[in-house]
Amino acid sequence: MKNVSYLFIVFLLLQFNSLSQSGWIQQTSGTIVELNSVFFINENVGWIVGDGGTIKHTTDGGENWNSQYNTNDDYETVQFVDADNGWIVGEGSLFRTTDGGLNWIDISDSIITHCAYFVDENNGWRGGRFGGGGCIYKTTDGGVTWSEQWCEGVLPIDFHKIQFISSNIGWAIASCPLIALTPPQLYMTTNGGEDWNHLSSVSGSICFIDSLNGWLTDSYFPGTTGAIEIKNTTDGGYSWHQQFFHSFYQSWSMSLPTIFFVDIDKGWTAGDSLGLGFILHTSNSGVDWVSQDCGIVPPINSIYFTDENNGWAVGDSGLVLHTTTGGVVSVEEEQIEGVPTEYSLKQNFPNPFNPSTTIKFSVPQSSNVVIKVFDILGNEIETLVNEEKSVGTYEITWTAENLPSGVYFYRLQTDAFVKTEKMLLVK
């Protein structure tokens, strides 16, 4: 099992070619602290928060980040409902802004807050702990006043995840940190929190897109090994089905702290593998998950998309990544300076790869160039090039996001030259 884990990490590292060809581009955040949460209201306006009272705001998609300092709390999550109204959860605390973050108001009280979610500028919920038990409170005035909806006075549980998709339908996860054998529990409401119904025993980060379909990520240590997994529900959270599972030795570090879907098909999750960040993507509701090229970066803590193309990921050491392609690198071509003296087809790099690789070829005279990809049985998979090429050396980047692992062949053919090379896709 250790070899499997090692290969998984090696393939993640081999995927980078250069950030200039990546679907994810690193932005300058202006800080080196751990960034824990990112939220955008459109492709230009967003916020990131992190340790040491770090709050940063952008109005140009992250090209520039301006500080909005509040306190020395370590901020855990940030959410906005429009350009003015937003909330931040800190170390048990809660803050609100009504002017886009220029000023932040501490609305903390005796409730230790670990999660919050708002559906508009007035209506929201907070979860955490009050006294010895877990509790959920609701506000109808943006957080000025709160009314108790549920408090557990017996078990020392603590609510740490909450999400609503409407003013009535929402979910919350509570754990019992003082009783190790008690698994975290998932609850659901269909009447705005007046009643909370127990659904199942699950933990981790959740993302629902409607009343039935949701996903969660989790990291746990069942014995001498640890594991990360992704699960899916199609009945609102009553039952969960495993979609992705990877085990590793407990002494190793792997986690998936964040997951985000823009619709029922397209989603992303990200995390930490031995101190390095990685991103996984699905385009078919989580049936298949493939890694995306984000370069060699620190661990990723939060990911957020405004649509299927525009997304951001933040993590340790002030990391901010941005994509305008959904993180996907399709077939791209670049002509390289220099005059070649012969036809050539180079070995793809990286190889093995997942899911993108670069193929380099040279043409010493104007020629009609055809480059095709075949599977191990000789079936044609895709045509990468089929056009007249002038003298020069070229690179193309091919993405095999929706193909299974295995051996593939790519062939260059002109009137005067034919060559085939082998490549290995490993997921």
N, C-alpha and C positions, 0 to 999 in steps of 0.2 A: 504493500500500500504506500510505503514511503516513496518508492520509485514513481508511482502514479502521481503523487503530489509534486514531486520534484519536476517531472515532465510538464505538469500543468503550469508551474511557475516559469520554467524555461521558455515554454512557448509564448507565454505572455510577454516575456522580455524580448524575445526574438522578433516580435511583431513590428517594433518601431523601425521605420526607414529614415524618415526625417519629419519633423513636425510640419514642415512646409507642404508635405504630401498627405498629412494626416487629416482625418475628419474632425479631430479635436485640436484646437490651437490654444496654447497657454497665454493667458493674459497677465499683466502686471497689476497686482493688487495693492502694492505699497505697504505690505505687512508680512511678517514671518511667523505670526501666531497661528494656532490651530483654528481653522475656519470650520464651523459646525453646521451652518445652514445657509441656503440660498433661495431667493424668491424673486420672481419677475412678474410684472403685471402686463407687459408686452415685450416685444423684441428689443426695446431700448431701455426701459426703466426697471431697475431692480435694486435689491439690497443683499448684502452678505453680512453675517455676524459670526463672532467667534470669541475666543478667550480674551481676558484682560479688558473687557468693555469695548471690544472692537465692533463697530457698526460702520459699514461703508455703503455708499449709494452711487449709482451710475445712471446717466440719462442718455448714454450713447452705446448701449449694449455691452459695456464692460471695457471699452477702450480706455476710459478714465474712471477711477474710483475716488470719491471724496469722503473723508471721514465725517461721521456723525457720532461723536463720543458721548457716552452717557455716564456709566459708573464703571467700577472695576469688576463687575460680575463676569462670569464666564457664560456667555449667551449660548443657548442650545438650539432654539428654533426662531424663525422669523416668518411672519405672514402678513400680507397686505390684501385689502379688498378693492382698493383703488389707489390713485396716486397720492392720496393724503392720509388715509386711515390704515394703520398697521399696529401690530403687537409683537413683542419679543418675550420669550420665556427665558429666564436666567436660571441661576442656581436656587430654584424654589421660588423665584420672584417673577413678577409680571409687569411689563411696561407697555405704554400706549402712546402713539403719536397721532395727531390730527392735522399735521402740516408737512407730511412727507418725510418726517424724520428730523426736521430742524430742531424740534424739541421733543423730549421723551418724558412722559409722566409715570412715576412709580405708582402703580395701582395695587401693589402687594398688600397683603394683610396677614392674618394668622394662618391662612391656608398655605401650605407648602405646595406650590404649583410646579408640575413637571410637564404639562402639555396644555395646549389651548388651540381652539379652532373657531373661526368666525365665518359666517355665511354672508354677512353684509356688515355695514359699519355699526350696527346696533346689536345684532343677535349673535351670541357666541357662547362657547362652553369652555370650561377649564377643568382639568383633572389633576389630582395629586393626593395629598394626605392632610388630614386635620385630626389632631390628637393622635389616637392610636389606630385610626382606620382610614381607608381610602374614601375619596369623596369626589363627586362631580357637581359643579355649580353652573348655573346659567345666568347670562346677563341679557337684558333687552335695551340697555342704554350705553353700549360700547365698552362696558367694564367699570362704570362708575359704581353701580350696585350689583350685587350677586344674590341669587336665591338658590338654596340647597335643593338638589334633585335627588341625590342618593348619597348616603354615608354608611359605610360598613363599620360598625362599632366594635366588632368582635375580633375578626382577623386583621392583623397589621398589614393590609394590602396597600398598594400604591399604584395609582393610575399613571401610566407613562406614555401612552399613545392614544390619540383621539382624532377622528376624521368624520366630517359630515359632508354629504353630497347634496343636501337640501335642508330646509328649515325643520324637517321632520326626521329624516333618516340619517343615522350616524352609528359609529362603532367606537369602542374604547377597549383598551387592553390594560389589565391590572395584574401586577405580580405581587408575590408575598416574599419579600427579601429576607425575612427572619426565619422562614420555614423552607429549607432548601428542597424538600421533597414535594412541595406544593407547586404545580406548574402554573404558569401565567394563564389567565382566563380572558376570553373574548366575549364582550357584551354588545348588544345591538338595541337601538331604539327606533321606533317607527312613529313616535308622537312627540318629537322634539325633546326627548329626555324625561318626560313624565314617568315613563317606565323603561327599565333596562332589563333585557332578557339575556340570560346566559346562553351562549351558542356552543362553544367548544374550548378546548385547552390548546391555545396557540400563543406564540410569542413573536417578537421581532418587529420589523417595520411593515406597515400595511399601506395598500393603495387600492381604493375602490373607485370604479368609474361609473357604476350605477348600483341599483339596489341588489343586484345578484352577483355581478362579476368583480372579483377582487384578487389581489396577489399579496403575498407576504414573503419576506426574507428573514432568515434566522441563522444564528451561529450558536452551536452548543457543543458540550463535551460529554458524550454518553459513557465514556470509560477511559481507556488508555488513548483513544483517538478523539479528535474533534471533527466537526462537520459544518459545512455551510449548505443551505438548501433554499429552494424557491418553491412555494406552493401556490395553488390556484383554487378558488372557489367559484362555483356557478350557481350557488343557492344562498347567497348573502352571508356566508360564513359558517353555516351549520356543518358542512363537511369540506375537507381540504384534500387536494390531490398533489402529490409531489411531481414537480416538473424538472427540477435540477437538483443534483446531490453530488457533493464532493467531500470526501473524508481526508483527514490529515492527522499527523501526530500532535498530541496536545502541546508539546513544547514548541510547535510552530504557531505562527500567527496568521489567521485568515478570518475575514469578517465581511458581511454584506449589510451595512447599516442603513441603506437607503434604496428605495425603489420608486419608480414613477412611470405611469402610463398616460398617454395622450388620448388613446381610444382603445377599443377592445383588442386591437392587433398589436400596436406598437408600444413597446416599453423598454426601460433601461434600469439596470441596477449597477451599483458600483461599490467598491470596498478596498480592502487591504489584503495583500498577499505577501507575507514576510517583509513588511515594511514598505511595499511598493503598491501604488494604486493601479486598479484595473477597472474596466467597464464592460458589462455584458449587455447585449441588445437582442430583443426578439421582434419579429415582424409578423408572427403568427400566433399571437395570444399566449406565448410562453411555451409552446410545444417544443420549439428549438431556441436555444440561447447561444449566441456567438459573441466572442470577444471583439472589441473595437480597439483600433490603434490610438492610444492616447500618449505614447511616448513613455519614457522612464520618469515617473512622477511619484511624489509622496502619497500615502494613503488618502483615499477619497471618502468624505463623510456625508455628503449631501449632493443630490442631483435634481435638477428641475428643468422642465421644458414648457415653453409657451405654445408650441405647436410641434408638428412632427419633424421640423427642421431645426428650429432655434432652441438650443439648450445650453445649460451651464452646470459645471460640477466644481465643488470646492472641497478642500481637504487640509491636511497638515502643512506647516511651513508656509502659510499664506497662499496655497495653491488655488488658482482659478483657471478652469478650462472652459472653452466656448466652442460650439459648433453651429454652423449654419446649414449643415447637410444631414442632420440627424445622426452625426457621427460616422456616416457611411462614406467610404471612399470607393467610387465606382471606377470604371475604366477611364484613366486619364493618360494623356500623352504629352510628352515634352521632347522637343528637339534639342540635342546637345551640340555645342560648337565643335568644330573640327571636321576634316574631310577624310572619311574612311577609304581605305585602298582595297577592301574586300568585303564580301558579304559575311555577316556573323550573327549568331544567335547565342546570347549568353545565358548562363544558368540563372534562374530566377532568384531573387533575394527579398526577404529571408526565405529559407527553405530548410525545414518545414515552415509552414505559414498558417495563419488563422486570423482573420479571413482574407487579408490583403497581401499581395506580393507584387514585386516589380520585375518586369521583363525588359531587357535591353537588347537592341538589335541595330545593325549597321547596314546601310545600302550604299555601295560605291558608285552607282549610276541610277538615273531615274528608272524606276521599276514599278510594276503593279505588285504590291505586297499583300499577301494574305496570311494572317496569323489566326489559327483556330485552336481551341482547347478540346481535348477528348478525354473520356473516362478510360478506365483500364480495359474495358471491353471494346473500345474503339468507337463508341458512340460519340457523335459530335455534341459538345456541351454549349459552346458559344464561339462566335466569331469576334475577335478583338480588333482586327484590322482587315480592311478589304478596300484598298484604294491606291492610287498612284502616289508614290513617295519620291521626292527629290533626293539628291545625294545628301547623306548625313547619318548621324547616329541618334537613335530615338529611345525613349523609355515609355512604357505603358504600365499603369497600375491596374491590376485585376483584383476584383473582390468576389470571393466565392461564399458570400454570406449565407445563402440558402442551400448550399450543397453539403452532402455528408462527408465525413472524413474518408481519406483514401488517396490512392495514387492517381495522378492525372498527367496527361501529356500535352505539351503545346508545340505546334509545328509552324515554322515559317516557310512559305513557299513563294518563289518568284519564277519567271521564265528560265532563269539560269541557276537557281539555288534552292535546295530543300534541306531543312534540318529539323530534327525533333529532339526535345529535351523532356525530362521527367521531373515532376514536382510532387510534393507531399503535403496534403491538407490535413491538419490534425486539430480536432475540436475537443 
